[in-house]
Amino acid sequence: MTGVRSLTDGLRGRFGRWVVELGVLVLLFAAYNLIRAGWGDDPVTAFANARRVVGGEGWIFRSVELPLNEWILRVPALAVAACYFYALMHYVMTPVVLLVSRRHGGWHYWRGYWSIVLASAFGLVGYALLPTAPPRLMPELGVVDVMRRFADYGWWGAAASAPRGLGDATNQYAAMPSLHFGWSLWCAVQMWGLGTPRWRVAAVAYPALQALVVLATANHFLLDVLAGGACVVLAYTVVELVGRSVRRPLTMVASRSSS
């Protein structure tokens, strides 16, 4: 009976943790869609903020981002591949890495779990308070909306990766920060922590490719990318500091008990 009770308690505890983990992610996903769809969608403010970003980048936009956009348009096969990468990898790699991290377990998983929750929350605050148009919506800058140009090759239309007919349900002015890059950086940290050479190669390649894609397709400015990365770095820092403050007294209690 004791063994059965222990097994039942263990299953109940595991189920409770799953409920909490999934519940937080569901709430975050709901908030993500609500804020993207309902707040921060003022076009006047969004385009004004985008012009400030361009002014802040100065020669970087003209010398790096604009040539990248022009270059990828000259290679249609690469442009289509970049469109699919932008539309898919953000939603495939992140849950895969989260599940692999969960199998790995321990602090590596929990630090990553709460870091992506917190980083995404930071991003939502940015979307609500700092609506920013992406460069693809500003042809006066000389850029071309790559995904719109090659929409016949995929399911998306004129609203980035949103399926045709659903563009009105998304916030087109949620460019700052870039969580496409932010989540890819989060994936990189988690993959690097898995320790194997294969995961570490992926940890370097994935965010590098994501940064290249979001810039070349004109879905984000470089400052959007840096802001997305900052959200993740800040989130990991906060979670690490909180984790240390929680683990320290537990370690002291355990050492006293053993002595």
Secondary structure, 3 states (H helix, E strand, C coil): CHHHHHHHHHHHHHHHHHHHHHHHHHHHHHHHHHHHHHCCCCHHHHHHHHHHHHHHHCHHHHHHHHHHHHHHHCCHHHHHHHHHHHHHHHHHHHHHHHHHHHHHCHHHHHHHHHHHHHHHHHHHHHHHHCCECCHHHCHHHCCCCHHHHCHHHCCECCCCCCECCCHHHCCCCECCCCHHHHHHHHHHHHHHHCCCHHHHHHHHHHHHHHHHHHHHCCCCCHHHHHHHHHHHHHHHHHHHHHHHHHHHHHHHHHHHHHC
